[in-house]
């Protein structure tokens, strides 16, 4: 039988994993909370990878991506890609 895998696509900003498969990894956005608090609530990339590795996920690729929020605001984000073998019963 062919192997089956699950994948995680993770966005890294300011050394923190901010999104995994499109889901925010930090505190829920609340009115009055500043961006620093939001980013600081996300796991550091090495903490995230350590935890994911213990759960059987392995890093398979990385990439850099330019993100634009209009003509005057742009930055670079890192993407990390993990996979885990999916055991079918």
Legacy VTK file of the C-alpha trace (Angstrom):
# vtk DataFile Version 3.0
C-alpha trace
ASCII
DATASET POLYDATA
POINTS 89 float
0.000 0.000 0.000
1.258 3.490 -0.827
2.253 5.786 2.005
-0.042 8.699 2.791
1.142 11.966 4.334
-0.370 14.974 6.091
1.244 18.370 5.504
1.617 21.620 7.418
2.399 24.903 5.666
3.689 27.349 8.275
4.264 31.084 7.923
7.087 32.538 10.015
7.267 36.260 10.839
9.772 37.833 13.236
11.059 34.338 14.232
7.544 33.255 15.251
5.201 30.747 13.616
2.160 32.914 12.955
-0.011 30.714 10.720
-0.248 26.944 10.184
-2.394 25.862 7.236
-3.989 29.313 7.326
-4.875 29.267 11.038
-3.510 31.973 13.370
-1.274 30.467 16.098
-1.415 33.224 18.717
-3.979 34.993 20.857
-7.293 35.816 19.296
-7.310 39.380 18.004
-8.952 41.662 20.528
-9.697 45.339 20.333
-7.016 47.374 22.071
-4.273 44.733 21.869
-1.146 45.843 20.014
0.649 43.932 17.263
3.663 43.190 19.462
1.460 41.325 21.940
-0.177 39.390 19.113
3.135 38.299 17.568
4.651 37.512 20.971
1.766 35.138 21.663
2.839 32.934 18.725
5.438 30.206 19.295
9.082 30.848 18.431
10.023 28.849 15.328
12.475 26.574 17.184
9.896 25.886 19.907
7.291 25.057 17.273
9.644 22.735 15.366
10.721 20.988 18.577
7.099 20.385 19.580
6.044 19.285 16.089
9.036 16.925 15.867
8.003 15.228 19.105
4.587 14.672 17.492
6.147 12.987 14.448
6.290 15.933 12.027
9.441 16.444 9.972
10.688 19.560 8.202
10.844 18.934 4.444
11.359 22.392 2.889
11.676 26.123 3.521
11.072 29.173 1.329
11.053 32.963 1.470
7.984 34.858 0.297
7.441 38.554 -0.376
4.151 39.806 1.062
2.649 43.095 -0.083
-0.088 45.007 1.709
-0.407 47.756 -0.851
2.028 49.938 -2.759
3.935 51.170 0.303
3.978 48.247 2.750
5.795 45.001 1.989
7.942 42.518 3.857
9.472 39.075 3.594
8.128 36.052 5.409
9.563 32.580 5.704
7.541 29.503 4.928
8.307 26.116 6.444
6.767 22.877 5.241
6.350 19.811 7.432
5.025 16.335 6.729
3.904 13.386 8.806
3.065 9.904 7.663
-0.633 9.218 8.040
-1.321 5.716 9.332
-4.459 4.300 7.787
-6.296 1.606 9.702
LINES 1 90
89 0 1 2 3 4 5 6 7 8 9 10 11 12 13 14 15 16 17 18 19 20 21 22 23 24 25 26 27 28 29 30 31 32 33 34 35 36 37 38 39 40 41 42 43 44 45 46 47 48 49 50 51 52 53 54 55 56 57 58 59 60 61 62 63 64 65 66 67 68 69 70 71 72 73 74 75 76 77 78 79 80 81 82 83 84 85 86 87 88
